[in-house]
Amino acid sequence: MNTPGEESGAAAGSLRRAPIAWLETLNKVLATLVELPAALLVLAEVIVLLMGVTSRYVLHTPLVWSDELASILFLWLAMLGSIVAFQRGEHMRMTAIVGKMEPDKRAFLDLIAIASAVAFLAFVVHPAYEFASDEAFVTTPAMGIPNSWRAAALPIGLGLMLLVGIIQIFRFARLKEAFLALGLVAIVIGAMTLIGPLLMKLGNWNLMLFFVFGVGAMVLLGLPIAFSFGLATFGYIALTTNTPTMVIVGRMDEGMSHLILLAVPLFVLLGLLIEMTGIARAMVNFLANLLGHVRGGLSYVLIGAMYLVSGISGSKAADMAAVAPALFPEMRKRGAKPGDLVALLSATGAQTETIPPSLVLITIGSATGVSIAALFTGGLLPGVVVGATLAALVWWRYRGEDLTGVRRATRREIGKSFLIAIPALALPVVIRAAVVEGVATATEVSTIGIVYVVITGLLVYRQFDWKRIYPMLVSTASLSGAILFIIGAATGMAWALTQSGFSTALADSMKALPGGAVTFMAVSVVAFIVLGSVLEGIPAIVLLGPLLFPIARQVGIHEVHYAMVVTLSMGIGLFAPPFGVGYYAACAISRIHPNEGMKPIVGYMVALFIGTVLVAAIPWISTGFL
């Protein structure tokens, strides 16, 4: 994943200008000023949440301010991390088309992409300032300070990102090309503004114009995904409605500020620590000895590992961040292609959406009145069924794998590697037990994992490189910022779709369909695959759950059965490119370019769809254990 700036540096060809000393110095100074506090914020979040767990569970005196402070710091971490990602080239983008062009054409489109990102940032900086100013009148309940201390992260972060974008344009191109790119973007914006009165008359056809054609064109032309979402949303709100644009900033704040998402950076850090301390190596050595002689063996391990850790953090991105660093290095050594790795990781993310404790299932229960206990019980077997379809595809793809160079481990070797791996294999058990026993929340539990890994690395495996801590903290902030900025932009887009009345119209049309339960279920699968790609799970359920679940009951579909089908369908949409946010999160976590996984993921998406159809066709899979 590269930003336009970074890619233009690689592909600029004759467009590349000689480095300008003062620009390079400014870029380095700005990087240092942002990376240091971003790294410290990651560390601070670990300390604050760990203090909360210790005070509540050990000392029996809960810290009423810990979650509030963690929330304040989290928004700052998200914004500073986004800036670091912008500088480092880690904002996710699709370059399937741009990457095939000649270097000069590719470089110029890269400039167009970064100029478009600059335009979006310029549009939202002032609304963000207004939003933060309004938050000064809100006082936080526990700490009693103005909420503007938290909200100020938005205008400051967006402003600094705007400065970074301008610097990147003039660092990587001659003045002529830089101003030409900025001018073309300005012309497009001006043309859209001029036809604004005509767009107002189109009504909900604007949804197709902005969120299908607009987003699709920007993504395919190489704009970073988050900025594509943001530009489409801003254009829709500013040109076709009378809604203040400050609302977009508020929705971005809402999307990035869910405390449960704090699990993302903490589990990213946990994954890096697992690799550094030797825990990953111990775990993988045992798994490799156990299944290494089987064709596609570690792919089966990935499917099972995602099933086991799913729901521990409450975030799919965090689940993937906990598993991928432990398995991918060894899988690469055994010849697995990067594209196949990220494709399977994305597919397992969708497969495990129904595994409790799932935030989507909790949201379904709270939004529709379905028993959460019943949803948790019903969610286990559908995950197994869909996992079996993925495993069948793995078997097919790897049936001809050459294992002549792979020696089958002896029982003695397997036993020895198991003893060495016991502390590593105990990590998922420790994390899940902490949640089940009420020691920590889904957000806090990652800190327990971090402490466990640090102690194990220092005392058991005796492998802990202190020099790598700071780079790991900065990388954690960067990766987390890239993921959270996409979530924030997607939340704004989801809100715009909600306000358009699209959801009510969709529910009415589905209710009028002929064919009863079968037709309703089939249309629901297709509809939620599409919705999952643009709304993610929770916004889509809040939006449509109260409307569609009563219809499902009327046509005779068990509510738990319908919930499982809906959840799996949204998972497919969430992890299916080119729009699925989850796919790009998997790419970011894996450090694999999105283009690599585009071809292999098709087969896995088909396998997921087949599994979902099986769950839809056989109600017992969801309701048999109720």
Secondary structure by P-SEA (a helix, b strand, c coil): cccaaaaaaaccccccccccaaaaaaaaaaaaacaaaaaaaaaaaaaaaaaaaaaaccccccccaaaaaaaaaaaaaaaaaaaaaaaaccccccccccccccaaaaaaaaaaaaaaaaaaaaacaaaaaaaaaaaccccccccccccccccccaaaaaaaaaaaaaaaaaacccaaaaaaaaaaaaaaaaaaaaaaaaaaaccccccccccaaaaaaaaaacccaaaaaaaaaaaaaacccccccaaaaaaaaaaacccccaaaaaaaaaaaaaaaaaaaaaaaaaaaaacccccaaaaaaaaaaaaaaccccccaaaaaaacccccaaaaaaacccaaaaaaaaaaaaaaaccccccaaaaaaaaaccccaaaaaaaacaaaaaaaaaaaaaaaaaacccccccbbbbcaaaaaaaaaaaccccaaaaaaaaaaaaccccccaaaaaaaaaaaaaaacccccccccaaaaaaaaaaaaaaaaaaaaaaaaaaaaaaaaaaaaaaaaaaaaaccccaaaaaaaaaaaaaaaaaccccaaaaaacccccaaaaaaacccaaaaaaaaaaaaaaaaacccccaaaaaaaaaaccccccccccaaaaaaaaaaaaaaaaaccccccccc
